[in-house]
């Protein structure tokens, strides 16, 4: 009975089933060790799951259910309410598969919001395939942010480091106009609270990378850091936050300076994601921090080129599951402790 109490219901989206996500997930769930830890609920067409399972040499059985409350332990539970869906064609960018992926995301996020599942792990999508009048978002994070209470910040997590972004999937030409004092202040507070609540870091140390090269070289290159990041960092320090920078990103990672801090905040996507994936690729997790519900995802994409070949690494997907479980437990401990202190 005690074991049943601690089993966490983990929802999984189908992702783009022409990519590697579903085959990795099914390979992981074929291991009884994982099934002994979680109650999985996949939002996907069973026909496609059976096809992929057979294609990669697995003999899996699936328990079709209508809602998470019907899920059974030690079984691969599937919510298949797809009236129409795209058949699997490994390696193809297919708009119909994009519609299937969105249906999976929409239903799983709703169940996450309604607390019918405990955490959600999303398989990779192809943004071109999924983009439509129904899904005009730049990715999972933006969509989930529109549905779940809180303000999402894209955080990349590995054993090596944590990286968050001030701006995410926007053109580089819009970065400086998007980064305002309010944005920097709000994201620092958000990340500070996340590190305390979700990672049990009592006094988070936060490093901020500069907007411009060399933090603008005293205004010779530009004044964005002098006018935005520098005053906000001072203000935050005056209010008790441990915030440092702005650091020039060209030497910050190579010199191992990042190891001194609990998280590094980059100004734009490539400034943070290139070093993160260089140091942690295949072992990192994309975490939508700052929300009242927990969602993680592997750090890789659909990898069409190797889809269906059984060559894709399972590491990042497995780490995504374990991180979701860890955050769920750490959050419960933190919230209980905080409540007891009142």
N, C-alpha and C positions, 0 to 999 in steps of 0.2 A: 504493500500500500504506500509506503514511504517513497518508493521509486516512482510510482505513478504521480505523486504530488509534484515532483521536481521535473518531470518531463515537459519540455517546452514545445508548444505548437509553432512550428516554423513553416511559414508560407513561402512558396517558390513560384516566381513567374516563369512562363515558358521562354521568355526572351525571343529572339529571332531564331526559330528552330532550323533554319538553313545554316546556321553557324554552329559553333562548338559548345555553346552553353548547355543545351539539353543533354548532349551526350556525356559531358562532364558530370552533370548532376546525377544522371542515371548510373554512371559508373561509381559514383560515391555512395549512392543509396543501395547499390548491390552489396555493400559491405555491412554486415549485420552489426558491426561495432557502432556505426553511425546511427542505425535504427534503434539501438539500445539507449541512445542519448536523447533523441528527439522524436517527435511525432511529425513527420513531413506531410505537407499538403501542397500538391502541385496544381496550379491553375493552367490547364492545358488540355487539348484534345487527346483523348486516350488513344485514338487511332494513330496519331503521330508518335506518341510515346512508345507504343508497341513496335512501330516501324523502326524507330531509332534504336530501341533496345535490341531488336533482332539484328539490325544492320551491324552493330558493334559487338555482336556475339554474346549478348546477355539474355537470359531467360527470366525476365521479371514478370511478376503479376501485379496488377493494380486494383486498388479498392475504390470503386467509383462512389462518391458521396455527393450530396446536394449542398451541404454546409459544413463548416469546420466542426460543429458540435457532434457530427456523426463520425468523425475521424476515429480510427482505431490505432492503438499502439502496435509497433512492430510490423506495420503494413505501410505500403506506399499509397497514401490517399490522394485521390485526384478529384478535383471539382471540374467537371467537363459540362459546361453550359453553353458551349459554342454551337450556335445554330448553323453557322457557316465558318469554314476555316480553310487555310491554304495547306495543301499537301506539302510534304517535305521534299525539297530539291536542294541538296547540299551545295553550298557555295554560290547560290544565286541570290541577287538582290531582287526581292519581289515585294511589290506594294501590297499584295494580298496577304503576304506573310506579316507585313507591317501591321495590318488591321488585326490579325490574329494576336500579335504581340500586344497591341494596345488593349484589346479585350481582356487579356490576361492581367495586364497592369491595373486596369480600371477596377476589376472585380477584387483583386487581391488587396489593393490599397483601401478599398471600401471596407473590407473585412478587417484590415489592420486598424483603420480608423475606429471601427465599431468594437475593437478589442476581441474579435472572434478568433484571431490568431495573435500570438505573442510578439513575434518579430517577422520581418519580411526580408528575404534575400532575392535580389533581382538578377536574372540572367542577362547577358549583354544583348543590346538591341542595335540595329542599324538605323541611324538617324534619318537617312534618306528614305529608307523603306517605310518607316513609321510616321514620318511627317505627313500631316493631312489636315483637313478642316477641323477634325476632331482632336488632333494632337499637334498643336502648334508650338510645343515646348522644345527647348534645346536639349532635353534629356530627362532621365528619371527624376533627378533632384528637383528641377523646376516644377514638374507635374506633382510630385508628392508634396512639395511645399505649398502648392495651391489647394491641397486637400486636407492636410494634417495641421493641427494647431502648432504654433511656433514659427520660427524663421530659420529656414535651412541654410547651413553653410557646408559646402563641399569640403570634406576632410579626407585626406589620404593617410592611411594608417599602416605601418609595418613595425616589426621589431626594431628596425633601424632608425626610423624617424616618423614624425607626423608633420604633414603639410596641409595648410588651409589656404583658401584663395579669397582675395578681396573682390576680384571680378572673375567670372568663370568663362562661359562660352560666348564671348562677345568679340567683335573685330578689334584688332589692336588699336585702330584709330579712335575707338571710343573709350579706351581705358582711362586716360587722364581726366576726361570730363565726367566719368562715372565715379571715380574715387574722390569722395568728399570727406570732410571731417566727420560728419554724422555717420557715414558708411564705415569708416575705420573704427570709430568709437563703438558703434553697435556690434560690429563683428568681434572686436576684442572682448567685449563683455559677454557675448554669446559663447565664444570659445573658452573664456575663463570659466564660465559656469559648466560647460560641457566637460572640461578636463577634471573639474571637481566631482561632478555628479556621475559621469559615465566612465571615468578612468581612475577615480580615487586619488587624484593628485591634489594634495591639500593646498599648496601654494604654487600655482602654475607659473612657470617662467615662459614668456611669449616673446619671440623674436620677430621683428618686422623687416622685410626686405624693402629696399628703396624702390620708388616708382621709376626714377631715372637712373642711368648709369652713374656709379659713384655718388649716389644721393644728390646728383646735380652739380657736383664739384663746386659747392658754395654759390650756386647760381650761375656759374659760367655756362653749364649745359642747359639747365632749366631750373625753375624754382618750385616745382611741384612738391618736393619733399620739405623744403623750407616753409611752405605755406600750408601743407596738409599734415604729413605724417609726423614731423618734428613737434609741432605744438600739441597734437593729440597724444603723442607718447608722453610728453611732459605732464600734460593734464591727467592722464591715466595714472602715472607714477605718483602724482600729488594726491590722488584718491586711493592709493594703496595697492594698485595693480602692479605686478612685476612685468613691465613691458620694456623691451630694449630695441635699439636701432635708431634710424633705419640703416640696415647693413647693405653694402654693395653685394649683389648676388653673384658676381663673377668669381669671387674668392670665398664666399661664405661656406659653400659645401666642400670645395677642394681642400680647404684648410681645416675641415672637421669642426668648424665653429658651431655648426648646428647641434652638435652633441651636448652643448652646454644648456640647451633649452628644451622645454617639453613640447613645444610646437613652433614651427616656422610659418609665418604668414606671408605669402607671395602676393604681389600686386596683380599679376595676370596669369593666365593658364599655363603657358609654356615656361614662365619663370619658375614656377613651382613644380610642374609635372615632369619636366625633362630631368631635373636632378632626382626627383623621387623615383621615377621609373628606371633611371640608370642605376640607382642604389638598391632598389627593391622590386624590380619588375618580376612578375610571376609569384610574388609573395605578399603583395600589398592588397589593401582593401579600400574601396570607396565607401565612406560612411556619411550619411546625411545627418550631420550633427545639428543640434538646436531644436529638434522637433520632439513632440510629446510621444511619438512612437518611433520604433527602431527599424531602420532599413540599412542594409549593407549590400555590397555588390563586389564581384571580382574586379581587379584593376585592368583587365584586358577586354578587348572587343570581341566581335563575332568570329574573327579569324576565318573568313570564308575559305581561304586558300587550303586550310588543312581540315575543314569540316568533314565529318564522316569517316575520317581516316584513323581515328583512335590515337592521334599523335599529340593532342592538346594536353598540357600540364593541368593537373587537378589542384595544384597547391593553392592558388589564389582563391578559387571557389571554396575550397575546404576551410581556408583561413577566414573567409567571409562568414561562413556559418559559425565558426567558433567565436569570432569577435562579436557577432550578434548575441550569442548565448552569454558571453562574458559581460557585455554591456547590460543586458537584461538583468543579470544577477547583481551586478555592481549598483545599478540604478535602484533596485529594490532595497538593497542594503543601505544605500545613502538616504533614500526617502524615509525608510523606517527610522534610521538614526536621527535624521533631522526632525521627524515628528516626535520622537521620544524626548528631544531636547526642549521642545516647546512647553 
